[in-house]
Amino acid sequence: MENKEKQGNRSAGFVRIGLFNLLLKTLVAPISFLFSLLVVRYLSSISIETFGIWQYIFILVTGYFTIPGDLFSSITSRYSAEGRKIGGIIIINALAGALSSLIYFFLIPDFVNISGYHIFSYFYLAILLIISIYLMKISNSIAIGKSPRLTAISTVSFQLLRLGSGIVLMFYFHLSIEAVILAYTIGYLSQILFNLVFVNANLKVDFKVAFTAVKKSLVFIMNYVQLIIESTLTLIIVALVGSAIPISYFESALIISNIVYWSQASTDGLVLKLQESKDPKLIETALKLFFTAGGIFLLIILVDGERLLYILRPEYIASIWALLVLSTSNFIRALYSIFYRAIYMKDETLSVESKGEFKGYTAKLTRNNVIISAFGVTSMLILAYMIKDNENIYQISPLLAVIISSALLINSIGMLISSFLTSKKLYSFRFPKREAIVSIFLSLLASFPFLGLTKERTIPELEIMIKLTLFSIIIYVVLSYFLNPYARSLIRTAIKEVKNFKL
């Protein structure tokens, strides 16, 4: 009886963290979209190529030179949750960021020549992004392991300062790409300070733990290789066609599709709770919560996706198929993160005292992901090569965007299957088929009445968009109440909490 009560408390605490982070992330979503909208429209008003070059720089930074920061992320979250001294990890992470910045600095002339866009200052200024992203990733990892609610709150700080500084830099100082780089940097710095000041983690320096973390983090290096492979796809396509315009179409779809990835916030508390207990019920709860909440974000893409592309720039409506493919891929990757976190929290070879980390479950998973990614990217590059000789770059750009998106989808499916099979070996959990099938089906059903309304080629009215979205969400919630037992229990609990709420 006592064990059941503890399991219930753990699940309830996990759900509260997930819903809190998801709600906060959703509330600041308009701010995030507004910033993306301003950037796309502002840079595209200079030229579509200007926006494409910004995305080219951003992909270089995040796809190559800041990925090593991810190597420390997972192991830092685990050690933070265990209460280890992690100050040394922060120092080593900062040194790695400095090294990445130096390598990037010397390679800038090559990147400029590949893009054919000879304004060097934009590329040099991006070094600020590299350093700030490194520190942001490590501080977020600490918060995820110790105080997962802080990641949502610090994100609010990031979004507000990024938007505010971006508006000033773009519309008062009339800067170009450098305005976006500086806005991101200011936002990241606020997020870093918030995480490190308020997180309840052990920030003392212990280089024994730090060097162990470095050694163990090498297990995750295959994630780095995988992301490099995926990022290389976009760079090769730029080189193939001699223009960054296809990247503009791809990134416009990616910006909107990231809405689906917000659903991952619903499982932010999983690392902390799995540290307290390796209870398989936590994974089942995470899956039920993810599908129930994630269905709403799929719904938003289906109802508003084309309109949102139009708002970015009318030409980007041609990216609608890329948007649908990317949204599916992002949904699958958010689902994959549940199994991935469960695996590295259970992997005994990653503990400070253990050995044989390269033979552990996490190492095997990441190696499989690289093989899967190599297949997906190679197959899509062959397709891109076959159509590259088309003279009209604007005509083939939406198709190239779909090709890039399809490579990511192939990789996501393979990653999900591999991680699911591995996690099933480590935990005896039941996959909630009913909640998964019902949630996806209801997303399609609730959006169906509004799909035909996205065919107008005029600027959408915000009021109409909000009404359509709210109507479709209401339909989804009502149907979920009757058809999804987990959603019904969530709604009843929420109503009870509201009734018992006292100021």
PEQUI-V509477 format. One record per residue. N is the residue number from 0. RES is the residue in one small letter. OMEGA is omega in whole degrees, -180 to 180 (NA if undefined). D_CENTER is the distance of its C-alpha to the mean C-alpha in whole Angstrom. Layout:
# PEQUI-V509477
N_RES_OMEGA_D_CENTER, N_RES_OMEGA_D_CENTER
This chain:
# PEQUI-V509477
0_m_-179_39, 1_e_179_38, 2_n_179_35, 3_k_179_34, 4_e_178_34, 5_k_178_32, 6_q_179_29, 7_g_179_29, 8_n_179_29, 9_r_-180_26, 10_s_-180_24, 11_a_179_25, 12_g_178_23, 13_f_-179_20, 14_v_179_20, 15_r_179_21, 16_i_-179_18, 17_g_-180_16, 18_l_178_17, 19_f_-179_18, 20_n_-180_14, 21_l_-180_13, 22_l_-179_16, 23_l_180_16, 24_k_179_12, 25_t_-179_14, 26_l_180_17, 27_v_-179_15, 28_a_178_13, 29_p_179_17, 30_i_179_17, 31_s_-179_13, 32_f_180_15, 33_l_178_18, 34_f_179_17, 35_s_179_15, 36_l_-179_18, 37_l_-179_21, 38_v_-178_19, 39_v_-177_19, 40_r_-178_23, 41_y_-179_24, 42_l_179_23, 43_s_177_24, 44_s_173_27, 45_i_171_28, 46_s_177_27, 47_i_179_25, 48_e_179_25, 49_t_177_24, 50_f_179_21, 51_g_179_20, 52_i_176_21, 53_w_179_19, 54_q_176_16, 55_y_178_18, 56_i_-178_18, 57_f_178_15, 58_i_177_14, 59_l_-176_17, 60_v_-175_15, 61_t_-177_12, 62_g_-178_13, 63_y_-165_16, 64_f_174_17, 65_t_178_14, 66_i_177_13, 67_p_175_16, 68_g_178_15, 69_d_-180_12, 70_l_-177_16, 71_f_-170_17, 72_s_-175_14, 73_s_-178_15, 74_i_177_18, 75_t_177_18, 76_s_-179_17, 77_r_-178_19, 78_y_176_22, 79_s_178_21, 80_a_-180_21, 81_e_179_25, 82_g_180_26, 83_r_176_27, 84_k_-170_27, 85_i_179_24, 86_g_180_26, 87_g_178_26, 88_i_179_23, 89_i_-180_22, 90_i_-180_25, 91_i_178_24, 92_n_179_21, 93_a_178_22, 94_l_177_25, 95_a_177_22, 96_g_178_20, 97_a_179_24, 98_l_178_25, 99_s_180_22, 100_s_-179_23, 101_l_178_26, 102_i_178_25, 103_y_-178_23, 104_f_-177_26, 105_f_-178_29, 106_l_-176_27, 107_i_179_27, 108_p_178_30, 109_d_180_29, 110_f_179_25, 111_v_-180_27, 112_n_179_30, 113_i_-177_27, 114_s_-177_26, 115_g_-178_30, 116_y_-166_28, 117_h_170_31, 118_i_-171_30, 119_f_-173_29, 120_s_179_28, 121_y_-178_25, 122_f_180_24, 123_y_-179_26, 124_l_-179_24, 125_a_175_20, 126_i_176_22, 127_l_179_21, 128_l_-178_17, 129_i_-177_17, 130_i_-177_19, 131_s_179_17, 132_i_176_14, 133_y_-177_16, 134_l_178_17, 135_m_-178_14, 136_k_-178_12, 137_i_180_15, 138_s_176_16, 139_n_179_13, 140_s_177_14, 141_i_-179_17, 142_a_179_16, 143_i_-177_14, 144_g_-172_17, 145_k_-177_20, 146_s_-172_19, 147_p_178_16, 148_r_-178_17, 149_l_-179_17, 150_t_178_13, 151_a_-179_13, 152_i_180_17, 153_s_176_16, 154_t_177_13, 155_v_178_16, 156_s_179_18, 157_f_-176_15, 158_q_-178_15, 159_l_-178_19, 160_l_177_20, 161_r_180_18, 162_l_-177_19, 163_g_-180_22, 164_s_179_23, 165_g_179_21, 166_i_-180_24, 167_v_-175_27, 168_l_-179_26, 169_m_-169_26, 170_f_176_28, 171_y_179_31, 172_f_176_31, 173_h_175_30, 174_l_-179_28, 175_s_-178_26, 176_i_-180_23, 177_e_177_24, 178_a_-179_23, 179_v_180_19, 180_i_-180_19, 181_l_179_21, 182_a_177_19, 183_y_-177_16, 184_t_179_18, 185_i_178_20, 186_g_179_17, 187_y_-180_15, 188_l_178_19, 189_s_179_19, 190_q_179_16, 191_i_-179_18, 192_l_-180_21, 193_f_-179_20, 194_n_-174_18, 195_l_-179_21, 196_v_-172_24, 197_f_-179_23, 198_v_-179_22, 199_n_-177_24, 200_a_179_24, 201_n_-175_27, 202_l_177_26, 203_k_-177_29, 204_v_175_30, 205_d_-174_31, 206_f_174_30, 207_k_177_31, 208_v_-178_28, 209_a_-179_26, 210_f_174_28, 211_t_179_27, 212_a_178_23, 213_v_-180_24, 214_k_-179_26, 215_k_-177_23, 216_s_177_20, 217_l_175_22, 218_v_-176_21, 219_f_-176_17, 220_i_178_18, 221_m_173_18, 222_n_177_14, 223_y_179_15, 224_v_-180_18, 225_q_-179_15, 226_l_175_13, 227_i_179_16, 228_i_-179_17, 229_e_179_15, 230_s_-180_15, 231_t_179_18, 232_l_-179_19, 233_t_-179_18, 234_l_179_20, 235_i_179_23, 236_i_175_23, 237_v_180_23, 238_a_-179_26, 239_l_-175_28, 240_v_178_28, 241_g_-179_29, 242_s_177_26, 243_a_-178_23, 244_i_177_23, 245_p_180_22, 246_i_177_18, 247_s_180_19, 248_y_179_19, 249_f_-176_16, 250_e_176_14, 251_s_177_15, 252_a_-179_14, 253_l_179_10, 254_i_-178_11, 255_i_-177_12, 256_s_179_10, 257_n_175_7, 258_i_-179_9, 259_v_-177_9, 260_y_177_6, 261_w_-179_7, 262_s_178_10, 263_q_-180_8, 264_a_-179_10, 265_s_-179_13, 266_t_-178_13, 267_d_-177_12, 268_g_-173_16, 269_l_-178_16, 270_v_-179_17, 271_l_-177_19, 272_k_177_21, 273_l_174_21, 274_q_179_23, 275_e_-179_26, 276_s_177_26, 277_k_-178_25, 278_d_179_26, 279_p_179_25, 280_k_178_25, 281_l_179_22, 282_i_178_20, 283_e_179_22, 284_t_179_21, 285_a_-179_17, 286_l_179_17, 287_k_-180_20, 288_l_-179_18, 289_f_-178_15, 290_f_-179_17, 291_t_179_19, 292_a_-178_16, 293_g_178_14, 294_g_180_17, 295_i_-178_17, 296_f_171_14, 297_l_179_15, 298_l_-179_18, 299_i_178_17, 300_i_-178_16, 301_l_-177_19, 302_v_-170_21, 303_d_-173_20, 304_g_-177_18, 305_e_178_21, 306_r_-180_22, 307_l_175_19, 308_l_180_19, 309_y_-180_23, 310_i_177_22, 311_l_176_20, 312_r_-175_23, 313_p_-179_26, 314_e_-174_25, 315_y_173_22, 316_i_179_23, 317_a_180_23, 318_s_-174_20, 319_i_-179_20, 320_w_175_20, 321_a_178_17, 322_l_-179_15, 323_l_179_16, 324_v_-179_15, 325_l_179_12, 326_s_176_11, 327_t_179_13, 328_s_-179_11, 329_n_177_8, 330_f_-180_10, 331_i_-179_11, 332_r_176_8, 333_a_176_8, 334_l_178_11, 335_y_-177_12, 336_s_177_10, 337_i_-180_13, 338_f_-179_16, 339_y_179_14, 340_r_180_14, 341_a_-178_18, 342_i_-175_19, 343_y_174_19, 344_m_-179_20, 345_k_-176_23, 346_d_-177_24, 347_e_-178_27, 348_t_-179_27, 349_l_179_24, 350_s_-175_26, 351_v_-173_28, 352_e_-170_31, 353_s_176_31, 354_k_177_31, 355_g_-176_30, 356_e_-179_26, 357_f_176_26, 358_k_-177_28, 359_g_-178_26, 360_y_-179_23, 361_t_179_20, 362_a_180_22, 363_k_-180_23, 364_l_-177_19, 365_t_176_18, 366_r_178_21, 367_n_-179_21, 368_n_179_17, 369_v_179_19, 370_i_179_21, 371_i_-178_19, 372_s_179_17, 373_a_179_21, 374_f_-178_22, 375_g_-178_20, 376_v_-179_19, 377_t_-179_23, 378_s_-180_24, 379_m_176_22, 380_l_177_24, 381_i_178_27, 382_l_-180_27, 383_a_180_25, 384_y_-177_29, 385_m_-177_31, 386_i_-172_30, 387_k_-174_30, 388_d_176_33, 389_n_-174_33, 390_e_-176_35, 391_n_-177_33, 392_i_180_29, 393_y_180_28, 394_q_-176_29, 395_i_-177_27, 396_s_178_24, 397_p_179_23, 398_l_177_24, 399_l_177_22, 400_a_177_19, 401_v_180_19, 402_i_178_20, 403_i_-179_17, 404_s_-179_15, 405_s_177_17, 406_a_179_17, 407_l_179_13, 408_l_178_14, 409_i_179_17, 410_n_-178_15, 411_s_180_13, 412_i_179_16, 413_g_179_18, 414_m_-179_15, 415_l_-179_15, 416_i_-179_19, 417_s_-178_20, 418_s_179_18, 419_f_-179_19, 420_l_180_23, 421_t_-179_22, 422_s_177_21, 423_k_176_24, 424_k_-174_26, 425_l_-178_25, 426_y_177_25, 427_s_-179_28, 428_f_178_25, 429_r_177_26, 430_f_-176_23, 431_p_-175_24, 432_k_-176_24, 433_r_-178_26, 434_e_-179_23, 435_a_-177_21, 436_i_-178_23, 437_v_-177_24, 438_s_180_21, 439_i_179_20, 440_f_-179_24, 441_l_175_24, 442_s_179_21, 443_l_-177_23, 444_l_-177_26, 445_a_-180_25, 446_s_-174_24, 447_f_-178_27, 448_p_-174_29, 449_f_-176_27, 450_l_-178_26, 451_g_-177_29, 452_l_-178_29, 453_t_-174_26, 454_k_179_29, 455_e_-179_30, 456_r_175_30, 457_t_-180_31, 458_i_-177_28, 459_p_175_27, 460_e_-177_28, 461_l_-178_26, 462_e_179_28, 463_i_180_28, 464_m_-179_25, 465_i_-180_24, 466_k_180_27, 467_l_-180_26, 468_t_-180_23, 469_l_179_24, 470_f_-178_27, 471_s_178_25, 472_i_177_23, 473_i_178_26, 474_i_-180_27, 475_y_-177_24, 476_v_-179_25, 477_v_180_29, 478_l_178_28, 479_s_180_26, 480_y_-176_29, 481_f_-173_31, 482_l_-177_29, 483_n_-177_27, 484_p_-180_28, 485_y_177_25, 486_a_179_24, 487_r_180_28, 488_s_177_28, 489_l_-179_25, 490_i_179_27, 491_r_179_30, 492_t_180_29, 493_a_179_27, 494_i_179_31, 495_k_180_32, 496_e_180_30, 497_v_180_31, 498_k_-178_35, 499_n_-176_35, 500_f_177_33, 501_k_178_36, 502_l_NA_35
